[in-house]
Amino acid sequence: MKRIFYILLMLIIMTSCYEEEYFIDDNTTSNGDHYPVIQSLVVEGDVLSGNSLNLIMHYWSLDPIDHFELYATEPEQQESMVNTIAYQYSYDEETESEVISIPYEVPNLKSGSNVDLRVLVINKNGLTREAITSITVE
């Protein structure tokens, strides 16, 4: 019986040390500013050399958003800014978030090449959040 009591006591002690993630702590600053929140980033279209595709991003923010930036890193190249898009309100009732479609033209690369894409959401308060995805040229 004592053994069961000690095991139960150890479990209680160990779970009390577990620090839960709190949404507010991860998405606000000490002075009350809020970071943007990115729900998803999806590539839409065929990833063929020279083809145009869209990055569909669902996001929201309690503070006003200023703009979006798209960066690409091609094989053996430095990351470079590809596109800057001004903020426009576009609420999607189905996902209960805002949505933006960011156009991207796949560079002329050989099949199997990877391109890393990074989308940055920039609030007017200067706080940012990023989403990263990779595409492989077919």
Protein Blocks (a to p, Z undefined) as FASTA:
>chain_A
ZZmmmmmmmmmmmmmmpccddfklmmccfkopacdddfbdcdedjddehiacdddddddd
fbdcfbdcdddddehiacddfbdcdddddddfklopacdddddddddddehiacdddddd
ddfkopacddddddddZZ
